[in-house]
Amino acid sequence: MLNNRPIWVTVPTIGYSPYLIPLINEVERDWAVDKVLLTVNQEKYVEPVQDFFRFGEPNIEVLETWPQGVSLHHGWNTAIEMARKENAWLAVLNDDIRLLRPGAISHVSGLLADNPSYAIVGLNWQEPPESTRPGAPPLRQVHGSYRHHGVGGFAWVCDPHKVALVPDDFVWWYGDDHIFLSAERDGHRIGIASHAHVEHVSGLTAHSGSESWIHEAVAKDVVAFQRIWPGQ
């Protein structure tokens, strides 16, 4: 709980990432995190993941994506809508990252609470912890996604009241770009937390070579993004 608002975390996962359990363990150790929402993005893994987390993890809720485990962004949208209803801060994390600061999610949520002009604050993916000056400003404004040295779509925290849902046109990629661009269009800032570092380990979820449907989805997403955000 932070400023009388709970902190939630949503993690989309294919279901077999070796980094998922260590990530959830780190998130669960964060004093202010109230709930973790898992979105399982392949139907065959939904039941095994549900069985794994069914006992002894009261703060973890497993959500199935739609349709049939294909849409990554449906899980994001579901979490955003749920967080709006409960007035929660919402962190969106990939299942192939490592949080390099204890309490990173509560720290970044606190930056959002203290800086209401911001809609989104990403974790620092741009530099390792040892390269960050101790006296660096805790929050710095950036623009767009990591493609433009902005927020990494694999680790960010938002005020769900200030972000847009991802249109159905997108399936797998560019949903983060759409959310970040929409927030800036609506007059909000986005930034990066200098002292909350994250490592994007392998791109496991997005680049699994055995999942041909992912590559087909990405090709469609490119067309959708260019149509909605020409010139971006």
N, C-alpha and C positions, 0 to 999 in steps of 0.2 A: 504494500500500500504506500503510495506517495502522493502527498497533497490530497488525501482522501480519495484517491483514485487507484484502483488496483493496477498492477502491471502484468500483462499477459505476453506470452511468447508463442508464435506459431512457426512450425518447422515443417515444410513439405519434404517428403522423403520417398524415394522409390521403395525403400524397405530393407536394403541390404548394405547401406553405407557403414563402414567400420568406424566412422567418426560420430555416428548418431548417439550411441550410448554415452561416450565421454562428453559430448556436447550437452546432453540432457542432464548428466550428473553435475556439470559445471553450472548450468542454469538453475538447477534445483538448490544449489548451495547459495545462490544469490538471495540475500535476506528479504528482498522486497517483491520477488516474483510470486504471484498468486496462482497462476494457471499456465499450463503448457498445452497447446493444441497441436496435435500431429496430424498432418494430411498425408495419407498414403497414396502415392500416385501410380500404383499398379494394383489392380484388383486382386491378383493372386497373393499379394503380401498383406492385404488388409487384415485378414483373420489372424495370421501369425503374429502381427504386431499388436493387435488387440489382445490376444492371449498373453503376450509377453508383459504388457503394461496393466493388465486387468487387476492384478493383486499388488498391494503395497505401494501403489503410486496414485494416491487420491487426487493429486493436482494435475494429472495428465489425462487428457481426453483425446481419443483417437477419432478423427473425422475421415470419412471416405470422400475422395474427390468425385467429380462429375465431369464428363460422362466416362464411366468405366476406367477411371484412373488415368485419363489422358490430360485433363486440364489442370495444369499447375496453378493457374490464376484463380480458378474457382475456389480453391482452398484459401488463397489470400482474401478473396472477396468475402467468403463466409466468416473468416476471422475478423475482418474489418467491421462487418455489419454487427457481429456479436459484441465486439469491443465498443462500438458506438452505443449500443443499448445499455451496456454496463458502465459506460464512461471510463473505460480502461485505457491506459497507455498500451501500445502494441508494438512488440519487437517482431520482426520478420527475419528469420535466420535460415540459411541453407543447411543441409545435413552433411556438408563436406567442408566445414570450417572448424577452426580452433579459436576459442576466446583466450586471449593472452593476458587479460587482466581479471582478477577475481572481482565479482560484483559489477561486471561491465554493463549489464543491462540496466541495473538500478542507477548507475552513474549516468548513463546516456539519457535515461528517462528524466533524471533530475535536471539535466541541461535543458531538456524540452520544457519542463515545468518552470524553470527560471527564465526562459527566453520565449515568451508567447508569440513572437513574430515568426517563429520557426514551426513548420509542419513536420519536418523530417530531419533526423540527425543520424548519420551513418557512423559506423565504427571505423577506426583508422586502419585502412588497408594499404595506405600509400607508403608507409615507412615502418621499419621494425622498431620495437620499443627503445632500443639503445640509441636510435638515431633521433629521437624526439627530445628537444630541449626541455628540461624540467620546468622552465618558466614560460613555455609556449602557451598562448591563450587556449583555454579548455575547449572553446568552440570557434570554428572558423567557417565562414560562409563559402559555399561552392555552388556550382551550377551543373545541373544534369547528372548523368550517371557516370560510372567509372570509364565509360568510353571517352568522356571528356574530362577525366581526372576529377569527377564528382563523387557522388555517393555510390558505394558498391552495392549492387542489388542483392548480394548474398548476406548482408548484415546491416540492418537499419531499424530504427525505432521511430514511431510516428504517433501523432495525435490523430486518431482515426476520424475525428470530426473535420479534419482539415485536408484529407486526402480523398481522391476519386477512386471509384471502383474500376477494375480493369474491364474493358468491353469484351464481349464474347468473341470479337474478331481475333483476339490473341489467345494462344493456347499455351505456349511454352516460353517464348522469349519476348522481350520488349515491354512486358507489363510493368517492370520497374521504371523504365524510361517514361512510359505513359503516366505513371503516378507522379514521378518527380517533375516532369514538364507541366502537368496539370496543376500541381501545387504552386509552382512559380507563376504560371498563368493567372492563378487566382489570387496572387498578391502575397503569398507566403514565402518564407525563406527555407532553404535546405542547407545543411551544414555537415561537417565532420567533427567528431569528438577527438581532439588531439591525443588524449591519454587513454583511450579505450581501444586497444589494438586487436586486430583480428587477422588470422591467416586463412586465406582461401586455399585449401590444401590441393585439390585435384580436379575440381569441376566434375566430380563423379556423376552427379545427377544429370547435368546438362549434356555430358559428352559420352554417355555409355554407348560404346560401339555396337553392343548387341541389341539395342532398341531402335529398330529402323523407323518406328513411328515418330520418335523424337525428331529425327532429321526431316521428316516430312512436315511435321508441325512447325519447325523453325522456318522452313521455306515459305510457308503460308504467313507466318508472323512478319517476315520481312515485308511482304506485300501490304499487309494490314497496317504496319507502322508507317510506311511511306505514304499510304493513302490518308491516314489520320494526321500525321505530322510531316507534311511535305517540307523538304529542306533540312530536316533534322537528322 
